[in-house]
Amino acid sequence: KTAVAGEGYFIDTTSNVCNVTLPTGVLGEEVVLCDYAGTFDSNNLTVTPASGEKIQGQSADTTLTCAVERASFTLAYSGATQGWLLKDK
């Protein structure tokens, strides 16, 4: 699933792992992701940036894996240098 900036998503990983692709970053835009069923610990959520973008300042196209039960977090786009940053955890 490709996320849309300004939206929040309840992700259900009860049956399988899930992957969310972030939209192309625009300064200040945010995406909220939440563990709907409390199963990120057994079936992880992987977050992938748009092609060539970063998450947490890591090299382009590095993914973020969430394996924390009941996690809910916001990613905010900070610009090309750092890319998508965790706003809260």
Secondary structure, 3 states (H helix, E strand, C coil): CECCCCCEEEECCCCCCEEEECCCCCCCCEEEEEECCCCCCCCCEEEECCCCCCECCCCCCCCEEECCCCCEEEEEECCCCCCEEEEEC
